[in-house]
Amino acid sequence: MPEENINETPKEISEEVETVDEEVIEDLFGKEHINLVFIGHVDAGKSTMGGNILFLTGMVDQRTMDKYEKEAKEQSRESWYLSWALDTNKEERAKGKTVECGRAYFETDKRRYTILDAPGHKNYVPSMIGGASQADVGILVISARKGEFETGFERGGQTREHAVLAKTSGVNKLVVAINKMDDVTVNWSKERYDECVSKLTPFLKGTGYNPNSDVQFIPLSGYTGYNLKDRVPKDACSWYNGPSLLEYLDDMQALDRKINAPLMVPIIEKYKDMGTIVVGKVESGKVKKGQNVVIMPNKHVVEVAAIYNELEDEVTSGSCGDNVRLRIKGIEEEECSTGFVVCDTQSPVKTATTFEAQLAILEHKNIICAGYSGVLHIHTCVEEVSISALLHVLEKKTGKRSKRAPQFVKKGQKVIARLETQGPICVETFEDYPQLGRFTLRDEGKTIAIGKVTKVIGNVTQ
C-alpha cells in the first residue's frame, strides 16, 4: 500500500493510485490497519504494557480499570491489574501468565491497530507462532530489571526463540521495548539501556534483522505508561530524545500490501454462531460480502454472507492486512479447520503433501537424516511432517548447492530437503507468497529448524 498522507481525503488518494479501487483505500475509518504482536520472555510485562496502551488510547475506560485494580488488590496482585485488560480468563489472571494469544484493538489519530498478545512461556510457543503469523510488526518486550533481562536472553530464555520465530513468521519490523525502566534496580539508567541494546543488536542481526532499518529500540515503562503514548518526562530520563512507542508506530512507513493479488485468508479460528464463522488475517487480495470463495484444501465453494471487523461491526469488505471474521454459507463448522485457507475461486492456493524447502538447522543434539519427523508450523497450519529426502547441502559462504545428496545434516547447516505431510496442506513458494511459504519445524517443545518453501510438488489444487 502506498505511503499515506494523513491530511488527504481517501478520494484524493484513490485518484492518484489508479490500481486500487476507492473502497479499499477508504477502509473502515480511512486509516491504515496494522497488526502488532507482543512477544518476549515470560514476565517481561507484555500484557501490562498492552493493557496500559488500551487505557491510554481510550479503549478501556477509567471505571473498568478501577474495577480491575480493586479485584487485583483483593487477590494481592496489585501490579497485575493493567494486564487484566488482555488476560481475560481465570487461569491467566490467577497465575499472571498469558496462555492463549490475546487480541485487542485500539486506534490513534493516524492508524488502526490490532494487538496480538502472545504468551511468553515456552509451553505455549505454538500459540505464540499463531499470533506472530498474523502480525505486521513485532513488539519484542525486554525487562531491564536486574536479572530478568539476563534470564530471558540466556540460552533457554524465550527472548531468543521469540525473535527467531517472529522473523520466520514474516514479522520484518521489530520494535524492541526495553520495559521496566522505572524499576528500582534500573531507575532509567542509560548504562543499563545501552547494555541491553549492545547485547541484543548482534543477536537480532544474526536472526536476519537489519539493525539500521528493521529495528527500533525504545526505553519505556509499561506500568507507569512513560514513553508508551507520551514521552518520558525529562526529570525522569534526561538522555532519551527519541519518539514514544505510539509516536514511532504512527510515523512508521506505510506497509506494502498485496491488495491486487488473489484473495488468501489462512483460518486461525472457527466456530458456530448462527452459521459457520471463520477468523483470519487477509494475507493478500480483498474480500466482499456476497462473494463466492473456495476453502482449500477441501475445495468447498462457499458464499461470504457477512464480514465483521475487529470491533465485531459488520462491514461490506476487508482488504489485505485486515483481521476479519467471515460468516460463510454452504459449509458446516466441522468441515473446515485451522490451517485451511479461504481463497479466490479463480486462483486458489496450491495444496500438496510434498514440497521442497530450504532448511536452516538451529538446534538439535543429534544428526538429522531422511526419515526424521517433527511438527510443521506454516501460516496458521500445524501438521506432522517428515523429511523424505536430503537433496543438497548449501555452502555457508557461497550458498552453492552440493552436487551429491548428504547422508545427514547437523546444527548450523543449511540444506535443501524434500518434506512430506500425511494429508494435503495449503502451501505456496516463499518467492510467490512469503506469508504462505515460510515455516518453522519443531520437535519436543523446541524449534529445530526454520525454512522456506522453494518448490511445491504435485499441486493437487487442479
C-alpha positions in Angstrom: 0.0 0.0 0.0 1.4 3.4 -0.9 2.5 5.7 1.9 -0.5 7.6 3.2 -0.7 11.3 3.7 -3.0 11.7 6.7 -4.2 15.1 5.5 -5.5 13.9 2.2 -9.0 12.5 1.9 -9.4 8.9 0.8 -10.9 10.1 -2.5 -7.9 12.2 -3.3 -5.6 9.3 -2.6 -7.6 6.9 -4.8 -7.5 9.3 -7.7 -3.6 9.2 -7.5 -3.4 5.4 -7.2 -5.3 4.0 -10.2 -4.6 0.4 -9.5 -6.5 0.2 -6.2 -10.2 0.9 -6.0 -11.6 3.7 -3.8 -13.5 1.4 -1.5 -10.3 -0.5 -0.4 -8.2 2.7 0.1 -11.0 4.3 2.1 -11.1 1.4 4.5 -13.4 1.4 7.5 -12.1 4.6 9.1 -9.9 5.9 6.3 -6.9 4.7 8.3 -4.2 2.1 7.6 -4.6 -1.0 9.8 -1.5 -2.6 11.4 -1.3 -5.9 13.4 1.1 -5.8 16.3 2.3 -8.9 18.1 3.7 -8.6 21.6 6.5 -11.1 22.1 9.2 -11.8 24.7 10.2 -13.8 27.7 7.6 -14.6 30.4 7.1 -11.8 32.9 8.7 -9.1 30.7 5.5 -7.1 31.0 3.8 -7.7 27.6 0.2 -7.9 28.9 0.6 -5.0 31.3 2.0 -2.8 28.5 -0.8 -3.8 26.2 -3.4 -3.1 28.8 -2.0 0.3 29.5 -2.0 1.2 25.8 -5.7 0.3 25.7 -6.3 2.6 28.6 -4.2 5.5 27.3 -5.9 5.4 23.9 -9.4 5.3 25.5 -10.3 1.8 24.5 -10.7 0.8 28.2 -12.3 3.4 30.4 -11.2 4.5 33.9 -14.1 2.8 35.5 -13.2 -0.6 34.1 -9.5 -0.1 35.1 -10.6 0.9 38.7 -12.7 -2.4 38.8 -9.6 -4.4 37.7 -7.4 -2.7 40.2 -9.9 -3.4 43.0 -10.2 -7.1 42.0 -6.4 -7.4 41.7 -5.9 -5.9 45.2 -8.3 -8.4 46.7 -6.1 -11.2 45.3 -2.9 -9.4 46.4 -2.0 -8.9 42.8 -1.9 -5.1 42.7 0.7 -4.7 40.0 -1.2 -7.1 37.6 -4.3 -5.1 37.1 -3.3 -3.5 33.8 -2.7 -6.9 32.2 -6.3 -8.0 33.0 -7.5 -5.9 30.1 -5.8 -8.5 27.9 -5.6 -11.6 30.1 -9.3 -12.3 30.5 -9.6 -15.9 31.6 -9.3 -17.1 35.3 -6.2 -19.2 34.8 -4.3 -16.3 33.2 -5.3 -13.9 36.0 -4.6 -16.4 38.8 -1.1 -17.2 37.5 -0.2 -13.9 35.9 0.7 -15.8 32.7 -0.8 -15.4 29.3 -1.8 -18.8 27.9 -3.8 -18.0 24.7 -2.9 -15.3 22.2 -5.0 -12.4 23.4 -6.5 -10.0 20.9 -7.4 -6.3 21.4 -7.9 -3.3 19.3 -7.1 0.4 19.5 -6.7 3.4 17.3 -4.8 6.7 17.2 -5.4 9.8 15.1 -3.3 8.2 12.3 -3.8 4.5 12.3 -5.8 1.5 13.5 -4.1 -1.3 15.4 -4.8 -4.9 16.5 -2.7 -6.1 19.5 -1.9 -9.8 19.4 -0.6 -10.5 23.0 1.5 -13.7 22.6 2.2 -16.0 25.6 5.8 -15.8 26.8 6.0 -19.2 28.5 7.9 -21.9 26.4 4.9 -24.3 26.9 2.7 -22.1 24.8 5.1 -21.4 21.9 2.6 -22.9 19.3 0.1 -20.2 20.4 2.8 -17.5 20.1 3.6 -18.7 16.5 -0.1 -18.5 15.7 -0.1 -14.8 16.8 3.1 -13.9 15.0 1.8 -15.4 11.8 -0.9 -12.7 11.7 1.3 -9.8 12.6 3.0 -7.0 10.6 5.1 -5.5 13.3 6.7 -7.2 16.4 7.0 -5.6 19.7 9.8 -7.5 21.5 9.3 -6.7 25.2 12.5 -6.9 27.2 12.7 -6.5 31.0 15.5 -4.2 32.0 15.1 -5.3 35.7 18.4 -6.7 37.1 18.4 -10.5 36.5 15.3 -10.6 34.3 17.0 -9.4 31.1 19.7 -12.0 31.6 17.2 -14.8 32.3 15.2 -14.0 29.1 18.3 -13.6 26.9 20.3 -16.6 28.1 20.0 -19.9 26.2 16.7 -21.4 27.2 15.1 -18.0 27.6 12.3 -17.1 25.3 13.7 -13.7 24.1 16.0 -15.5 21.6 13.4 -18.1 20.4 10.6 -15.5 20.0 12.8 -13.2 17.9 13.7 -16.1 15.6 10.1 -17.3 15.4 8.8 -13.8 14.7 11.3 -13.4 11.7 10.3 -16.9 10.4 6.6 -15.9 10.7 7.1 -12.9 8.5 7.5 -10.1 11.1 10.0 -8.0 9.3 9.8 -4.9 11.5 10.7 -5.1 15.2 10.3 -2.6 18.0 12.4 -3.6 21.0 10.6 -2.2 24.0 13.1 -2.0 26.9 10.5 -2.2 29.7 10.6 -1.7 33.5 13.0 1.2 33.1 11.3 2.7 36.3 12.3 -0.4 38.4 14.5 0.4 41.4 17.3 -1.8 40.0 17.3 0.4 36.9 16.0 3.8 37.6 16.1 4.9 34.0 19.8 4.2 33.8 21.4 4.9 30.4 24.1 2.3 31.2 21.5 -0.5 31.6 19.7 0.5 28.5 23.0 0.6 26.5 23.9 -2.8 27.9 20.6 -4.3 26.7 20.9 -2.7 23.3 24.6 -3.8 22.8 23.7 -7.4 23.7 20.6 -7.6 21.6 21.8 -5.9 18.4 24.3 -8.6 17.2 21.8 -11.3 18.0 19.0 -9.7 16.1 21.4 -9.1 13.2 22.2 -12.8 13.2 18.5 -13.6 13.2 18.1 -11.7 9.9 17.0 -8.2 11.1 18.9 -5.1 9.8 19.6 -3.1 12.9 19.6 0.2 10.9 16.3 -0.2 9.1 14.3 -3.0 10.7 14.8 -2.5 14.5 13.9 0.4 16.8 14.9 0.4 20.5 12.6 2.4 22.9 13.1 2.6 26.7 9.7 2.7 28.5 7.7 1.7 31.5 4.6 -0.3 30.7 3.3 0.1 34.3 3.6 3.9 34.6 2.9 4.5 30.9 6.0 6.6 30.4 7.1 6.5 26.7 4.0 4.5 25.6 1.9 7.4 24.4 3.5 10.5 25.9 7.3 10.8 26.0 9.1 10.2 29.3 9.5 13.5 31.3 13.0 14.9 31.3 13.2 14.9 35.1 12.8 11.1 35.0 15.0 10.5 31.9 17.2 13.3 30.5 19.2 11.2 28.0 16.5 9.8 25.7 15.3 12.2 22.9 13.6 9.7 20.6 9.9 9.0 20.0 7.4 7.3 22.3 6.1 3.8 21.2 2.9 5.1 19.7 4.6 8.1 18.0 7.0 5.7 16.3 4.2 3.3 15.2 2.2 6.2 13.8 5.1 7.7 11.9 6.4 4.4 10.5 6.5 4.0 6.8 3.3 2.5 5.2 3.4 -1.2 4.7 3.4 -2.9 1.3 0.1 -4.6 0.9 -0.8 -7.1 -1.9 -4.2 -5.7 -2.4 -4.5 -6.6 -6.1 -3.3 -10.2 -5.7 -5.7 -13.2 -5.4 -7.6 -13.5 -2.1 -6.0 -15.6 0.6 -7.1 -15.8 4.2 -5.5 -18.6 6.4 -8.0 -19.6 9.0 -6.7 -19.2 12.6 -10.1 -20.0 14.4 -13.5 -21.3 13.5 -16.8 -21.6 15.5 -20.6 -21.8 15.2 -22.7 -18.7 15.6 -25.9 -18.7 13.6 -23.9 -20.4 10.9 -20.2 -21.0 10.4 -17.7 -18.3 11.3 -14.0 -18.4 10.3 -11.4 -15.9 11.6 -8.2 -14.9 9.9 -6.0 -12.2 8.5 -6.3 -11.3 4.9 -2.8 -12.0 3.6 -3.5 -10.9 0.1 -6.3 -9.5 -2.1 -9.7 -8.4 -0.8 -13.0 -10.0 0.2 -16.5 -8.6 -0.3 -19.9 -9.5 1.1 -21.8 -11.8 -1.2 -18.6 -13.0 -2.9 -18.1 -16.7 -3.8 -14.9 -18.1 -2.4 -13.3 -21.6 -2.1 -11.9 -23.1 1.1 -8.8 -25.1 0.5 -7.6 -27.9 0.6 -11.2 -29.3 0.6 -12.2 -27.3 -2.5 -15.5 -26.2 -0.8 -17.1 -23.3 -2.8 -19.0 -21.1 -0.3 -20.6 -17.7 -0.1 -19.4 -14.9 2.2 -22.7 -14.0 3.9 -21.2 -11.3 6.2 -17.9 -9.7 7.2 -17.0 -8.4 10.7 -14.1 -6.3 11.7 -12.0 -6.3 15.0 -14.8 -4.5 16.8 -17.4 -7.1 15.7 -19.1 -4.5 13.5 -20.4 -5.7 10.2 -18.6 -4.2 7.1 -19.0 -4.7 3.4 -15.4 -5.6 2.6 -12.0 -6.5 4.0 -8.6 -6.0 2.3 -5.0 -7.2 2.7 -3.8 -6.6 6.3 -7.3 -6.7 7.9 -8.2 -9.2 10.6 -11.7 -10.4 9.7 -14.4 -12.7 10.8 -16.3 -14.2 7.8 -19.8 -15.8 8.1 -19.9 -18.4 5.4 -22.8 -20.2 3.7 -22.5 -23.6 2.3 -20.2 -25.4 4.8 -20.6 -26.8 8.3 -18.2 -25.7 11.0 -16.7 -29.2 11.3 -15.9 -29.3 7.6 -13.3 -26.6 7.9 -10.3 -26.4 10.2 -7.5 -24.2 11.4 -4.8 -24.0 8.7 -7.3 -24.1 5.8 -7.3 -21.1 3.5 -10.2 -19.0 2.1 -9.2 -18.2 -1.5 -10.3 -16.7 -4.8 -12.2 -19.3 -6.8 -10.2 -18.4 -10.0 -6.7 -18.6 -8.3 -6.8 -20.9 -5.3 -3.8 -21.6 -3.1 -1.7 -24.6 -4.0 -2.2 -27.7 -2.0 0.2 -30.6 -1.7 1.6 -33.3 0.5 5.1 -33.0 -0.8 7.3 -29.9 -1.2 10.9 -28.9 -1.4 12.3 -26.4 1.0 15.5 -24.7 2.2 16.0 -25.6 5.9 18.4 -23.9 8.4 19.0 -26.3 11.3 19.0 -24.2 14.5 19.2 -26.7 17.3 19.3 -30.4 17.5 21.5 -32.7 19.6 21.8 -35.4 17.1 22.3 -35.5 13.3 19.2 -35.3 11.1 18.7 -37.9 8.4 16.0 -38.8 5.9 13.0 -40.2 7.8 13.2 -37.5 10.6 9.8 -36.3 11.6 8.6 -33.2 13.5 5.8 -30.7 13.7 5.5 -28.2 10.9 4.1 -24.7 11.6 3.3 -22.9 8.3 1.0 -19.8 8.4 -1.9 -21.0 10.7 -1.4 -24.6 9.8 0.1 -27.1 12.3 0.9 -30.5 10.8 3.2 -33.5 11.3 5.9 -33.7 8.7 8.7 -36.0 7.8 11.9 -35.3 5.8 11.7 -37.9 3.0 15.0 -36.9 1.3 18.0 -34.6 1.9 18.9 -33.3 -1.6 21.7 -30.7 -1.3 23.8 -29.1 1.5 24.3 -25.3 1.0 27.9 -24.0 1.4 28.0 -21.5 4.3 29.9 -18.7 2.4 28.7 -19.0 -1.2 25.2 -20.7 -0.8 26.2 -23.1 -3.5 24.4 -26.4 -3.6 26.4 -29.6 -3.2 26.2 -32.0 -6.2 25.9 -35.0 -4.0 23.0 -35.6 -1.6 24.2 -35.6 2.0 23.6 -38.6 4.3 22.8 -36.3 7.2 22.8 -32.7 8.4 23.6 -31.1 11.8 23.1 -27.9 13.8 24.3 -24.8 11.9 23.9 -26.3 8.4 21.5 -25.3 5.6 20.0 -27.9 3.4 17.5 -28.4 0.6 15.2 -31.2 1.6 12.0 -32.8 0.4 9.3 -32.8 3.0 6.1 -34.9 3.2 2.9 -34.4 5.2 0.3 -37.1 5.8 -2.6 -35.1 4.4 -2.7 -32.2 1.9 -1.8 -28.7 3.2 -2.1 -25.2 1.7 1.3 -24.0 0.7 3.0 -21.6 -1.7 6.6 -20.9 -2.6 8.3 -18.3 -0.5 9.1 -16.3 -3.7 5.4 -16.0 -4.7 3.7 -15.6 -1.3 6.2 -15.2 1.6 3.5 -15.5 4.2 2.4 -18.9 3.0 5.9 -20.1 2.1 7.8 -19.7 5.4 7.7 -22.2 8.2 9.1 -23.5 11.5 10.0 -27.1 12.3 9.6 -28.0 16.0 10.1 -31.2 18.0 9.8 -31.9 21.7 9.0 -28.3 22.6 12.0 -26.8 20.7 12.4 -25.0 17.4 14.6 -27.4 15.4 14.8 -25.5 12.1 13.3 -22.6 10.1 12.7 -22.9 6.4 11.2 -21.5 3.2 9.3 -23.5 0.5 11.2 -23.5 -2.8 9.0 -25.8 -4.8 5.5 -27.3 -4.5 5.5 -30.8 -5.9 2.2 -32.3 -7.3 -0.1 -29.4 -6.7 -3.5 -31.1 -6.1 -5.5 -27.9 -6.5 -6.4 -28.5 -10.1 
